[in-house]
Amino acid sequence: MNIIFIGPPGSGKGTIAEKIVSKYSLTHLSTGDMLREHIKAGTELGKLAKGYIDQGHLVPDDLIIGIVQDKIQNTEGGVLFDGFPRTADQAKALLLVTKIDAVIELDASLELVSERILGRVICKNCGKVFSRMNYSNDTCDNCGAELYHRSDDTIETVKERYDVYLSYANAIKSVFAEQNILHKIDASEELEEKVIKISEILDKLI
């Protein structure tokens, strides 16, 4: 089973992905991580990607798809894509190289993601993220290290990230809607409620 999570920054994709990956024994795939793996390993794909990155250019869609395809072929079981595809062309190309069973859209308003992002703090040591809405300590409950607020977590950058997401999301959703595999989940609901609803969608695919 191959699934995709889409949603703006702050919609909770990463947190929910951890639950779904564990429950269905999926591999959580990030294109950023895959690019870094290839570059570090010095593969042909990695060398090509590094060339674009070093020049300050975006890595072309065909190269990204090649890296994704390579990862899928070398991964046992299903995968969960988080943060990919980023364009309609990437979405169409992905459908040509692998079967996508479900696309889960976490629908979140600017107000909701602003509240979450502006209210989050991060552990300096292990990177665990906490929300000030339900966690008031100044140290991490995982490792005891100090928590900090990202300097770029401002209302201006939140709005910019949200607008960037909207600029490509509608085109991507259209591609997957045509395949009848797009499902919308309200990101404002409680975590467990969202996991239950997503599980109901995925259980029908098994």
C-alpha positions in Angstrom: 0.0 0.0 0.0 1.5 3.3 -1.1 -0.1 6.5 0.3 0.6 10.3 0.2 0.0 12.9 2.8 -0.5 16.5 1.6 -1.2 19.6 3.7 0.3 23.0 4.6 3.1 23.3 7.1 1.6 23.0 10.6 -1.3 20.7 9.5 0.2 17.8 11.4 1.4 15.6 8.6 4.5 14.4 10.4 2.8 13.6 13.7 0.0 11.6 12.0 2.5 9.9 9.6 4.3 8.4 12.6 1.1 6.8 13.8 0.1 5.5 10.4 3.6 4.3 9.4 3.7 2.3 12.7 0.2 0.9 12.4 0.5 -0.3 8.7 4.3 -1.1 8.7 5.0 1.5 6.0 8.3 3.2 5.1 8.1 7.0 5.6 9.7 8.6 2.6 11.0 12.2 2.4 12.5 13.4 -0.9 14.9 15.6 1.1 16.2 12.6 2.9 16.4 10.6 -0.3 18.4 13.3 -2.0 20.8 13.5 0.9 21.3 9.7 0.8 22.2 9.7 -2.9 24.5 12.7 -2.5 26.3 11.2 0.5 26.7 7.8 -1.3 28.0 9.5 -4.4 25.6 7.8 -6.8 25.1 9.0 -10.4 21.7 10.4 -9.4 23.3 12.0 -6.3 26.0 13.6 -8.4 23.5 15.1 -10.8 21.3 16.4 -8.0 24.3 17.9 -6.2 25.2 19.8 -9.4 21.8 21.5 -9.5 21.8 22.2 -5.7 25.3 23.6 -5.7 24.3 26.1 -8.5 21.2 27.1 -6.5 18.8 25.5 -8.9 15.8 23.2 -8.1 16.4 19.5 -8.8 14.5 18.7 -12.0 11.3 16.6 -11.8 12.7 13.7 -13.9 15.7 13.5 -11.5 13.5 13.6 -8.4 11.2 10.9 -9.9 14.3 8.7 -10.7 15.4 9.0 -7.1 11.9 8.2 -5.8 11.6 5.2 -8.2 15.0 3.9 -7.1 13.9 4.1 -3.4 10.6 2.3 -4.0 12.3 -0.5 -5.9 14.7 -1.0 -3.0 12.1 -0.7 -0.2 10.1 -3.7 1.0 6.4 -3.2 1.6 4.4 0.0 1.2 5.5 3.6 1.6 4.1 6.9 2.8 5.2 10.0 0.9 5.4 13.2 3.0 6.1 16.4 1.2 6.1 14.8 -2.3 4.9 15.4 -5.0 5.3 19.2 -5.1 4.0 19.8 -8.6 1.3 18.4 -10.9 4.0 17.1 -13.2 5.6 15.2 -10.3 2.2 13.8 -9.4 1.6 12.6 -12.9 5.1 11.1 -13.2 4.8 9.3 -9.9 1.6 7.6 -11.1 3.5 6.3 -14.1 6.2 4.6 -12.0 4.2 3.2 -9.0 0.6 2.6 -7.9 -0.7 5.2 -5.4 -3.6 3.7 -3.3 -4.7 6.8 -1.4 -3.9 10.5 -1.0 -4.8 12.0 2.3 -5.3 15.8 2.4 -5.0 17.4 5.8 -7.2 20.4 5.3 -6.1 23.3 7.6 -6.9 27.0 7.6 -4.2 29.7 7.9 -5.6 30.5 11.3 -5.1 26.9 12.5 -1.5 26.5 11.2 -0.5 30.0 12.5 -1.7 29.0 16.0 0.2 25.7 15.8 3.5 27.0 14.3 3.7 30.2 16.4 3.0 28.1 19.5 5.5 25.3 19.0 8.9 24.9 20.7 11.6 22.4 19.7 14.2 20.4 21.8 17.8 21.7 21.1 19.1 18.1 21.5 16.7 15.5 20.1 14.5 17.8 17.9 11.2 16.7 19.5 8.5 19.3 18.9 6.1 20.5 21.6 3.0 22.7 21.5 2.6 25.4 24.0 -1.1 24.7 23.9 -0.6 21.5 25.9 3.1 21.6 27.2 4.4 24.4 29.5 7.7 23.0 30.6 11.0 24.7 29.4 12.8 21.3 29.1 12.2 18.3 26.9 10.3 15.4 28.5 12.3 13.0 26.2 15.9 14.0 27.0 15.7 16.9 29.4 17.4 19.4 27.1 16.3 23.0 26.6 13.5 24.0 24.3 13.6 26.9 21.8 11.4 28.7 19.4 12.5 28.8 15.8 13.5 32.4 14.8 11.8 31.9 11.4 8.5 30.9 13.0 6.9 34.3 12.5 3.4 35.2 11.2 5.0 36.6 8.0 6.8 33.3 7.2 3.8 31.2 8.2 1.7 33.2 5.7 4.4 32.8 3.0 4.7 29.1 3.5 0.9 28.7 3.5 0.6 30.7 0.2 3.4 28.6 -1.4 1.5 25.4 -0.5 -1.8 26.8 -1.9 0.1 27.7 -5.1 0.8 24.1 -6.0 -1.7 22.1 -3.9 -4.8 22.6 -6.1 -3.1 21.3 -9.2 -1.8 18.3 -7.4 -5.2 17.5 -5.9 -6.8 17.7 -9.3 -4.5 15.0 -10.6 -5.3 12.6 -7.7 -9.0 13.5 -7.7 -9.2 12.3 -11.3 -7.9 8.9 -10.0 -10.6 8.9 -7.2 -8.0 8.4 -4.6 -8.1 11.8 -2.9 -9.5 11.9 0.7 -9.9 15.1 2.8 -9.4 15.1 6.6 -10.1 18.0 8.9 -6.7 18.9 10.4 -8.4 20.7 13.3 -9.7 17.5 14.9 -8.0 15.7 17.7 -5.0 13.5 16.7 -6.7 10.1 17.6 -9.8 11.1 15.7 -7.8 11.8 12.6 -5.9 8.6 12.9 -9.2 6.7 13.2 -10.7 8.3 10.1 -7.5 7.7 8.0 -7.4 4.1 9.2 -11.0 3.6 8.1 -9.9 4.8 4.6 -6.8 2.6 4.5 -8.5 -0.5 5.9 -10.7 -0.6 2.9 -7.7 -0.9 0.7 -6.3 -4.0 2.5 
